Amino acid sequence: MNDKLKIYFAGSGRIAVPVLEALLRAEEIEVVGVGTQPDRPVGRKKVLTPTPLGAAAALWGGVLHKFDNINAPEALDEIRKCEPRMIVVLSYGQLLKQPVLELPPLGCINIHGSLLPKWRGASPIQQVLLNSERETGVCYMQMERGLDSGPVFKTFAMDVPEGCGADALEMLLGNLAAETCVKTLLDISSGALQPVPQKHEDAVICRKITREDGGINWQESAEKIEAMSRAYENWPGAYFRYCVDGNETLLTVNSARVAADFPAAAPGTLLTQGNRKKMVIACGKDALEILTLTPAGKKSMPVSAFLNGVRGENIEILPGVIPE
């Protein structure tokens, strides 16, 4: 008799890859299927590319679904054929509706990358970095119709390393989930763990990040803008317009640091005019020294390499508004 816990795993992002690997290694668990988002066009050549989890699951060789809509009747039929006892979701990218939530006997468990009830929603990793929080973690939550509002079985906290960016934090959280998922899911299935309702009055919601969110407002503090560069490093980037003799270039800040030892000036003032090695810009509080950047259509480079290629005298730093 096969008494393994049969799990259907749904995810898309890189954070889900180490969890899938941990579940596949576990002797007490059988992964009966994996669901992910369809392949999407990527890059200038629009090459169809699988999600990170889709690429990893393809190497596994088991049942892999790429649903346009996981809630569609045909998707539900495919998942039902796998006969899962539990559906586990991590960074999938679609909300599960009631028919899916009710399909597995043991319900649907979401592994969420924040300390619920704080940062419910689509961008918890970015919000932790934007707000310079020193602690985050993963929660194992019973899924229900609300947005990340279900009761929580278990929470695992971790420190946020200083200077950490979104990519690194995502993988740290993925590894934390991988280290804890097997025992936690088995304990949920056996009834050893019981869900505890969240304190809904303490809930903080975070929405999906948009392209416009990356525009730098120099009225903000240098600390806030530096945090933006780390939170948005993967997408959309923290960007602004650099104008020389009327010719604008959109620049994305890849790495920067707070420069507190410069005299106060109007936000957006270039404090290192004529310097071919440094770019320091006044902010609402302190100044920001940009270390590496990416000009539109080019690769990342040290700021000195960019400045050495600049030709012109009349330099302006403009807000991060995308030109129409």
NUZAMAR-379970 format. One record per residue (C-alpha): residue in one letter; y, x, z. Coordinates in nm, 4 decimals. Each point is the difference from the previous one (the first is absolute). Layout:
% residues N
  type        c2        c1        c3
     A         Y         X         Z
...
***
This chain:
% residues 324
  type        c2        c1        c3
     M    0.0000    0.0000    0.0000
     N    0.3425    0.1314   -0.0940
     D    0.2200   -0.0443    0.3050
     K    0.2888    0.2072   -0.1299
     L    0.3488   -0.1493    0.0140
     K    0.0775   -0.1056   -0.3572
     I    0.3660    0.0645   -0.0814
     Y    0.2081   -0.0774   -0.3066
     F    0.2925    0.2438   -0.0042
     A    0.3298   -0.0863   -0.1715
     G    0.2785    0.2552   -0.0423
     S    0.2154    0.1861   -0.2476
     G    0.2075    0.2819    0.1510
     R   -0.0927    0.3553    0.0964
     I   -0.0157   -0.1017    0.3647
     A   -0.3134   -0.2035   -0.0760
     V   -0.1998    0.2858   -0.1541
     P   -0.1095    0.1809    0.3200
     V   -0.0954   -0.3356    0.1531
     L   -0.2273   -0.0838   -0.2935
     E   -0.1570    0.3440    0.0288
     A   -0.0620   -0.0524    0.3727
     L   -0.1593   -0.3405   -0.0593
     L   -0.2264    0.1388   -0.2717
     R   -0.1207    0.2770    0.2351
     A   -0.0753   -0.2376    0.2881
     E   -0.3724   -0.0711    0.0447
     E    0.0692   -0.3331    0.1723
     I    0.2205   -0.1344   -0.2817
     E   -0.0717   -0.1027   -0.3582
     V    0.2960   -0.0210   -0.2356
     V   -0.1059   -0.2824   -0.2310
     G    0.3086    0.0066   -0.2211
     V    0.3517    0.1364   -0.0436
     G    0.3027   -0.1883   -0.1308
     T    0.3220    0.1568   -0.1219
     Q    0.2985   -0.0679   -0.2223
     P   -0.0387    0.0350   -0.3786
     D    0.0835    0.3269   -0.1763
     R    0.3724    0.0314   -0.0719
     P    0.2027    0.1956   -0.2598
     V    0.1356    0.3198    0.1557
     G    0.2522    0.2563   -0.1246
     R    0.1996    0.0215   -0.3195
     K   -0.3129   -0.0342   -0.2110
     K   -0.1076   -0.3101    0.1953
     V   -0.3525    0.1284    0.0564
     L   -0.2211   -0.2642    0.1633
     T   -0.0785    0.1425    0.3430
     P   -0.2226   -0.1365    0.2774
     T    0.1237   -0.0418    0.3545
     P   -0.0907    0.2873    0.2341
     L   -0.2706   -0.2161    0.1559
     G   -0.1197   -0.1136   -0.3414
     A   -0.0447    0.3620   -0.1087
     A   -0.1914    0.0840    0.3184
     A   -0.2218   -0.3105   -0.0243
     A   -0.0849    0.0796   -0.3623
     L   -0.1579    0.3261    0.1179
     W   -0.2056   -0.1965    0.2547
     G   -0.1609   -0.1998   -0.2793
     G   -0.0430   -0.3275    0.1878
     V    0.1451   -0.3426   -0.0706
     L    0.3692    0.0409   -0.0847
     H    0.2328   -0.2905   -0.0796
     K    0.3521    0.0281   -0.1375
     F    0.1435   -0.3436    0.0584
     D    0.3298   -0.1183   -0.1454
     N   -0.0114   -0.2615    0.2732
     I   -0.2480    0.0337    0.2850
     N    0.0564   -0.3683    0.0864
     A   -0.1065   -0.1295   -0.3422
     P   -0.3250   -0.2058   -0.0031
     E   -0.1742    0.2537   -0.2223
     A    0.0911    0.2843    0.2396
     L   -0.1288   -0.2055    0.2909
     D   -0.3294   -0.0515   -0.1848
     E   -0.0386    0.3740   -0.0590
     I    0.0625    0.0840    0.3664
     R   -0.2404   -0.2734    0.1103
     K   -0.2755    0.1567   -0.2133
     C    0.0325    0.3161    0.2108
     E   -0.0892   -0.2009    0.3128
     P    0.2331    0.1840    0.2388
     R   -0.0098   -0.0745    0.3698
     M    0.3558    0.1334    0.0332
     I    0.2889    0.0770   -0.2337
     V    0.2133    0.2991    0.0994
     V    0.3454    0.0401   -0.1551
     L    0.2292    0.3027   -0.0010
     S    0.3040    0.0422   -0.2263
     Y   -0.1311   -0.2467   -0.2565
     G    0.3294   -0.1373   -0.1298
     Q   -0.0798   -0.3722   -0.0145
     L   -0.0008   -0.2672    0.2688
     L   -0.3376   -0.1606    0.0623
     K   -0.0004   -0.3795   -0.0007
     Q   -0.2148   -0.2301    0.2090
     P   -0.3075   -0.0216   -0.2299
     V   -0.0385    0.3797    0.0125
     L    0.0737    0.0162    0.3719
     E   -0.2733   -0.2547    0.0666
     L   -0.2629    0.1580   -0.2261
     P   -0.1645    0.2626    0.2274
     P   -0.1724   -0.1214    0.3187
     L    0.1722    0.2688    0.2091
     G    0.3396   -0.0560   -0.1592
     C    0.2486    0.2357   -0.1623
     I    0.1302    0.3042    0.1877
     N    0.3240    0.1706   -0.0984
     I    0.0541    0.3651    0.0899
     H    0.3796    0.0115    0.0228
     G    0.2071    0.3188    0.0078
     S    0.2353   -0.0775    0.2892
     L    0.0014   -0.0962    0.3660
     L    0.0018   -0.3773   -0.0338
     P    0.1912   -0.2227    0.0525
     K    0.2578    0.2555   -0.1165
     W    0.0263    0.0556   -0.3750
     R   -0.1995   -0.2871   -0.1335
     G    0.0170   -0.0039   -0.3764
     A   -0.0046    0.2265   -0.3038
     S    0.1747    0.3240    0.1043
     P   -0.0911    0.0994    0.3583
     I   -0.0348    0.3714   -0.0755
     Q    0.3435    0.0204   -0.1607
     Q    0.1614   -0.1956    0.2830
     V   -0.1387    0.2295    0.2681
     L    0.1528    0.2980   -0.1807
     L    0.3305   -0.1714   -0.0804
     N    0.0447   -0.0810    0.3668
     S   -0.1042    0.3484    0.1208
     E   -0.2716   -0.1464    0.2207
     R   -0.2190    0.2468    0.1837
     E   -0.3135   -0.2148    0.0226
     T   -0.2019   -0.2138   -0.2376
     G   -0.3656   -0.0855   -0.0470
     V   -0.2589   -0.2373   -0.1453
     C   -0.1010   -0.3477    0.1156
     Y   -0.3195   -0.1921   -0.0690
     M    0.1134   -0.3585   -0.0450
     Q   -0.1790   -0.3289   -0.0646
     M    0.1546   -0.1285   -0.3218
     E    0.1510   -0.3481   -0.0164
     R    0.2430   -0.1804   -0.2303
     G    0.3121    0.1545    0.1579
     L    0.1438    0.3392   -0.0954
     D   -0.1806    0.2540    0.2225
     S    0.0228   -0.2546    0.2813
     G   -0.3669   -0.0204    0.1001
     P   -0.1414    0.1064    0.3353
     V   -0.0717    0.3709    0.0469
     F   -0.3397    0.1409    0.0965
     K    0.1007    0.3623    0.0558
     T    0.2995    0.2314   -0.0394
     F   -0.0052    0.3777   -0.0458
     A    0.3327    0.1810    0.0441
     M    0.1070    0.3418   -0.1267
     D    0.3104    0.2185    0.0108
     V    0.2125    0.0330   -0.3141
     P    0.0368    0.3730   -0.0773
     E    0.3577    0.1239   -0.0268
     G    0.1177    0.0213   -0.3589
     C   -0.2958   -0.2041   -0.1247
     G    0.0334   -0.1759   -0.3346
     A   -0.1547   -0.3268   -0.1166
     D   -0.2871    0.1628   -0.1896
     A   -0.1063    0.2130    0.2964
     L    0.0357   -0.2868    0.2477
     E   -0.2035   -0.2287   -0.2241
     M   -0.2859    0.2494   -0.0028
     L    0.0213    0.0587    0.3767
     L   -0.0310   -0.3747    0.0527
     G   -0.2828   -0.0179   -0.2526
     N   -0.1860    0.2736    0.1865
     L    0.0599   -0.1762    0.3326
     A   -0.1409   -0.3204   -0.1479
     A   -0.2971    0.1912   -0.1417
     E   -0.0752    0.1550    0.3394
     T    0.0066   -0.3360    0.1765
     C   -0.1193   -0.2560   -0.2545
     V   -0.3778    0.0194    0.0353
     K   -0.0212   -0.0507    0.3770
     T    0.2837   -0.2525    0.0040
     L   -0.1463   -0.2170   -0.2761
     L   -0.3463    0.0126    0.1566
     D    0.1492   -0.0998    0.3359
     I    0.1806   -0.2901   -0.1667
     S   -0.3190   -0.1155   -0.1700
     S   -0.1997    0.0157    0.3243
     G    0.2646   -0.1841    0.2024
     A    0.0671    0.3042    0.2193
     L    0.3658   -0.0243   -0.1052
     Q    0.1923   -0.3257    0.0253
     P    0.3343   -0.0557   -0.1767
     V    0.3175   -0.0270    0.2061
     P    0.2896   -0.2135   -0.1334
     Q    0.3116    0.1922   -0.0967
     K    0.3310   -0.0522    0.1778
     H    0.1637   -0.1786   -0.2918
     E    0.3430    0.0129    0.1645
     D   -0.0116    0.3801   -0.0367
     A   -0.0906   -0.0067   -0.3689
     V    0.2020    0.2115   -0.2445
     I   -0.0481   -0.0710   -0.3717
     C    0.0391    0.2578   -0.2759
     R    0.0274   -0.0967   -0.3643
     K   -0.1169    0.1729   -0.3142
     I    0.2124    0.3018   -0.0978
     T    0.2098   -0.0410   -0.3168
     R    0.1517    0.2538   -0.2394
     E    0.3457   -0.0802    0.1333
     D   -0.0977    0.0948    0.3574
     G    0.0055    0.3678   -0.0972
     G    0.3724    0.0070   -0.0790
     I    0.1798    0.2273    0.2473
     N    0.3027   -0.1366    0.1826
     W    0.1949    0.3008    0.1267
     Q    0.1513   -0.2151    0.2760
     E   -0.3389    0.0237    0.1719
     S   -0.0752    0.2884    0.2355
     A   -0.1525    0.3201   -0.1333
     E   -0.3010   -0.0641    0.2231
     K   -0.0547   -0.3409   -0.1610
     I    0.0291    0.1360   -0.3548
     E   -0.2368    0.2889    0.0757
     A   -0.2481   -0.2548    0.1347
     M    0.0398   -0.1990   -0.3241
     S   -0.0987    0.3050   -0.2042
     R   -0.3279    0.0217    0.1924
     A   -0.0711   -0.3725    0.0175
     Y    0.0606   -0.0519   -0.3721
     E   -0.1431    0.3296   -0.1268
     N   -0.2729   -0.1671   -0.2017
     W    0.2128   -0.2929   -0.1207
     P    0.2824   -0.0849   -0.0641
     G    0.1495    0.3297    0.1249
     A    0.3353    0.0415    0.1752
     Y    0.2457    0.0464   -0.2839
     F    0.3708    0.0316   -0.0815
     R    0.2228    0.0769   -0.2980
     Y    0.1440    0.3474   -0.0519
     C    0.2963   -0.0047   -0.2385
     V    0.1450    0.3112   -0.1673
     D    0.3021   -0.0423   -0.2296
     G   -0.0939   -0.3637   -0.0502
     N   -0.3671    0.0668   -0.0824
     E   -0.2352   -0.1648    0.2479
     T   -0.3465    0.1140    0.1045
     L   -0.2277   -0.2043    0.2246
     L   -0.1431    0.2310    0.2666
     T   -0.2908   -0.0764    0.2335
     V   -0.0063    0.1819    0.3328
     N   -0.3450    0.1473    0.0620
     S    0.0765    0.1923    0.3188
     A    0.3097    0.0373    0.2135
     R    0.1192    0.0771    0.3510
     V    0.2820   -0.1079    0.2264
     A    0.2915    0.2448   -0.0020
     A    0.2047   -0.0631    0.3133
     D    0.2125    0.3163   -0.0129
     F    0.2340   -0.1070   -0.2837
     P    0.3501   -0.1424    0.0541
     A    0.0319   -0.3781   -0.0194
     A    0.0999   -0.1412   -0.3384
     A   -0.0060   -0.3310   -0.1837
     P   -0.3583   -0.1151   -0.0645
     G   -0.1140    0.1128   -0.3433
     T    0.2153    0.3148   -0.0022
     L   -0.1695    0.3093   -0.1409
     L    0.0630    0.2585    0.2714
     T   -0.1254    0.2976   -0.2002
     Q    0.2194   -0.0143   -0.3110
     G   -0.0523    0.3125   -0.2114
     N   -0.3135    0.1074    0.1889
     R   -0.2910    0.0564   -0.2394
     K   -0.2609    0.0149    0.2742
     K    0.0767   -0.2911    0.2308
     M    0.0722   -0.3694   -0.0338
     V    0.1325   -0.1536    0.3223
     I    0.1398   -0.3537   -0.0057
     A    0.2010   -0.1690    0.2758
     C   -0.1558   -0.3162    0.1453
     G    0.1136   -0.2698    0.2398
     K   -0.1213    0.2300    0.2752
     D   -0.0615    0.3731   -0.0534
     A   -0.0792    0.1346   -0.3465
     L   -0.3137    0.0254   -0.2127
     E   -0.1162    0.3279   -0.1509
     I   -0.2211   -0.0690   -0.3011
     L   -0.2776    0.2569   -0.0414
     T   -0.1992   -0.1244   -0.2985
     L    0.0743   -0.2757   -0.2499
     T   -0.1128   -0.1563   -0.3252
     P    0.2508   -0.0664   -0.2803
     A   -0.0822   -0.3096   -0.2080
     G   -0.2682    0.0817   -0.2559
     K   -0.0760    0.3443    0.1434
     K   -0.2248    0.1609    0.2595
     S    0.0800    0.0726    0.3628
     M    0.1963    0.3208    0.0539
     P    0.1852    0.1938    0.2707
     V    0.3625   -0.1069    0.0244
     S    0.1117    0.3519   -0.1025
     A   -0.1857   -0.0342   -0.3318
     F    0.1802   -0.3272   -0.0688
     L    0.3429    0.1341    0.0975
     N   -0.0400    0.3102   -0.2158
     G   -0.0442   -0.2278   -0.2994
     V    0.3069   -0.2148    0.0707
     R    0.2927    0.0544   -0.2366
     G    0.3399   -0.1444    0.0874
     E    0.2647   -0.0042    0.2699
     N    0.0792   -0.3576    0.1011
     I   -0.2968   -0.0957    0.2207
     E   -0.0441   -0.3394    0.1669
     I   -0.2737   -0.1349    0.2226
     L   -0.0528   -0.3707   -0.0733
     P   -0.1995   -0.2703    0.1808
     G   -0.3631   -0.0530   -0.0885
     V    0.0567   -0.2954   -0.2273
     I   -0.2147   -0.0132   -0.3122
     P    0.2348    0.0089   -0.3051
     E   -0.0351   -0.3113   -0.2172
***
